[in-house]
Amino acid sequence: MTKAHSPSGVVLVMKGDDIILAKGYGYRDLAKRIPVDPETTLFRPGSISKLFTWVSVMQLVEQGKLDLDADVNRYLKTFQVEDTWPGQPVTLRHIMTHTAGFEDGGYGYLIADDPARVVPLAESLARYQPQRVNPPGRHTAYSNWATALAGLVVANVSGTDFNTYVQQNIFDVLGMEHSTFAEPLPPALQANMAVGYHYVPDRYEAMGYEYISNFGPAGALASTAHDMARFGRALLNGGSYRDRSILKGKPCNRCWTKVLPTTSGCAPLASACSSATSAPTASTISATTGPPPSSCPISACRRRKTWCSFLPLAASTARDRYTRPS
């Protein structure tokens, strides 16, 4: 933390269903010298937010309200995804494996520093719809826009806005009392939010809250280490935590199955931790990870050779924020 000039952080380690370490480091508020509390201090986990979007989609699949292989336009009300490749529609399966074929983008509009710039999700997605540069299912290309589109589908089909849907169907179910997609933060959570800082020579400067509401399902989550532990345990235990279920049986297991073949020299972003039909254990995850070839052009792939079809979709937000589209 000292080397990276990070004033705060949190670590939580689990073995099975047990938390064996939960510790806060530094201060969530430097000026007031308030230390980090792993149970109550909120951080922004960035694209880990996407996991909640995928679970929401799979809940509606479980209920028979969504079809992963249907044209996503079936579930849109105010605009349509362009029919760039006739006969090859974008589906939720393409979106969830980042193979929809959209160009990259986000510079200047993905993250805002002023809540006045926030517009309804459908309006934002229509305004900034990217071009479909590849046919769906052909290439892997990370897409915040497509993930946010999946969140809009959840809202349209469920009849409630995305933030409320996640609150009622995931957070409330698992007892995640210190988590939200809402921006600005609800007053009850604002007091425990870790302040973000920018380091300049010899001092830290506080930064304002980043607003991602225009593409909220892709990255707007604020949560605590203990809340994320509840969510993680649910995913690794067939969709349930302490008899509270967010997914059941087959839909949960499908989140861990292999969806793209491993290619020579570089593992795709959506390869699997395990080809088994059940959710992987910690041992199966660690057994299938390892350093890829140094020639791999994908930064995320250089960090881990094998990602499961569910968890990889939470990649580094640093790339999301600062990579200018070519």
Secondary structure, DSSP 8 states (H G I E B T S, - for coil): -TTTT--EEEEEEEETTEEEEEEEEEEEETTTTEE--TTT-BB--GGGHHHHHHHHHHHHHHTTS--TTSBGGGG-SS-----SSTT---BHHHHHTT-S-B----TTTSSBS-GGG---HHHHHHHT---B-S-TTS-----HHHHHHHHHHHHHHHTS-HHHHHIIIIIHHHT-TT-B--SS--HHHHTTB--EEEEETTEEEEE---B-GGGGGGT--BB-HHHHHHHHHHHHTTTEETTEESS-HHHHHHTTS--S--BTTB--TT--S--SSS---HHHHHHT-----TT---HHHHH-S---SSGGGS--HHHHHH----
